[in-house]
């Protein structure tokens, strides 16, 4: 196990050269000596930086309100009130529809549905 980790660390410390060459003139544009450990540390630092930047962007700017799970208390209270009003209106509409149905049946001479005297007991 110790031999394996030592082998990994030696591979991480091996140096490599990254060279940019112009295709037309074959002139060297840039050259950088890198090792895998440096590349790993640069990428991890960039990931941490962007994560921190996005967190600060969403936490302290109005852009954070675009996230659906983030609702202020006043907005939540207003949504609950609107939902309650919607339920009240729905119940009120059901009552009005049932009353209208009864009136339409009475006006269209279907009184026997609601007439309690028409039902006679056969004894």
VENMO-V473751 format. One line per field, one symbol per residue. burial: # if it has 24 or more other C-alpha atoms within 12 Angstrom, else .. A space follows every 50 residues. Layout:
burial=???
//
This chain:
burial=.................................................. .................................................. .......................
//
